[in-house]
Amino acid sequence: AMEDVSAKFVSQKISRTRWRPLPTAALQPPDLFATGSWDNEDNRISIWSAGDLGNAGLNGEYHGEPHLLCDIQHNGDVMDMQFLDQERIVVASSTGTVTIFRHHQNNQTLSANHRWEKAHYHVDQDTSCGGAACTGVVCSNPEIVTVGEDGRINLFRADQKDAVRTIDNADSSTLHAVTFLRTTEILTVNSIGQLKIWDLRQQRNEPSQIFSLAGDRVPLHCVDRHPNQQHIVATGGQDGMLSIWDIRQGTMPVSLLNAHEAEMWEVHFHPSDPDHLFTCSEDGSLWHWDTSTNVSEKSSFLHQGGRSTAYLSHSTINQSVVSAWLSNDPTKDRMEITNLVPNQTLSVNSLDVLGPCLVYGTDAEAIYVNRQLFA
């Protein structure tokens, strides 16, 4: 499967990779992606073309590595990043600032469009630089929600100077990630193993529900919600475990899956085919978890590298998904796991998946694009 992957060495540690969303009803595969860097003297936001689409081979495979369209300096480490729309990207900084950058496609430049200085900050009179890292951002245009090391939650609107709403002491620990549950509700994960639901219509500053890992308070680093079944949520933690939660019942995960050997940095359901889930880790691996129905005939096993035999499932009734992600041990029923990065040693910090395409970035100062995930 590795021959489908093109790599680009970029002389920066990459902390985030994101596909530009496709226009609704677009049939072509995604073509542009953005990256953000961290731990470099000069951090950057960059826009890339995924490769030469005009150069398709006989079998429709693509050639050519990603190439840089434009980039711009970013103050601080890029902690998180999300496209707001086709042209704007919201970026969370370790300085606590949140910036919207605009990609001008007519002349391929990037510019800072709007900035909320120190959206996150520690109350510390002694330092003039009391910014607290903004650790997570999620967008539902025009709304933007940010979380941070300061335990604060901000709700911004792209066209407004001040925060629409701030929950100052939302959490006494660090909030690591945030995502939308529904239009008016968000999910956060924190450094003591809790998953919380917040209803932004409520004026009170408490979560409407709190879930937590039993026993050990293992920090949770990432969260994603199943795109069709909004009660199914996946989180990844400091210990590399993948947890699947059903927020309709109980306060603990429905299943805990042994995954990576170190921190899990991101977890993403495939947006249009959530039988497939992807996780990446500090241990240098990126796993593709496949619960699609055609796997059920085979016994479950772990590939070390090599190609997954999954195909996109077009089942109209998604019962298979329910049973797979919510059974106590999905691996017993049907699950195939493929490590898509068999011999990487440094951290895979970020991944994004859209259509048949995967993009990921690493501390080995490289970005990788796989255009044929389901080949």
Secondary structure by P-SEA (a helix, b strand, c coil): ccccbbbbbccccccccccccccccccccccbbbbbbccccccbbbbbccccccccccccccccccccccbbbbcccccccccccccbbbbbbcccbbbbbbbbccccccccccccccccccccccccccccccccccccccbbbbbccccbbbbbbcccccccccccccccccccccccccccbbbbbcccbbbbbbccccccccccbbbbcccccccccccccccccccbbbbbcccbbbbbbccccccccccccccccccccccccccccccbbbbbccccbbbbbbcccccccccbbbbccccccccccccccaaaaaaacccccccccbbbbbccccccccccccccccccccccccccccccccccccc
